[in-house]
Amino acid sequence: MNRLSIFSRTSLFSRRALPGHLAGAALLLAAAGCTHTPAQLPENARACPEPRPQMCTMDYRPVLGLDKNGDTLGEYSNACSGCAKDGVAYTVPVK
């Protein structure tokens, strides 16, 4: 058996493997489209980090906390304390 026939049988692009790779690529693209960014977010809105903060400093840099739809949940002393609250997905500095 020559090397060419071994590689042609185990190729990633063989007729048997190609449908599985196409399905995997389609699933990946579908999952990438699941992220939701609301259209009404202010330009200076920042997404909260994951994992959520468990401890924050006591500095005062007021922000508005927004939920995933862009609705205001309240005002917080800083972005860290806002993101530590359940439901807050974005913060926007208060001017």
Secondary structure, 3 states (H helix, E strand, C coil): CCHHHHHHHCCCCCCCCHHHHHHHHHHHHHHHCCCCCCCCCCCCCEECCCCCCCCCCCCCCCEEEECCCCCEEEEECCHHHHHCCCCCCEEEECC
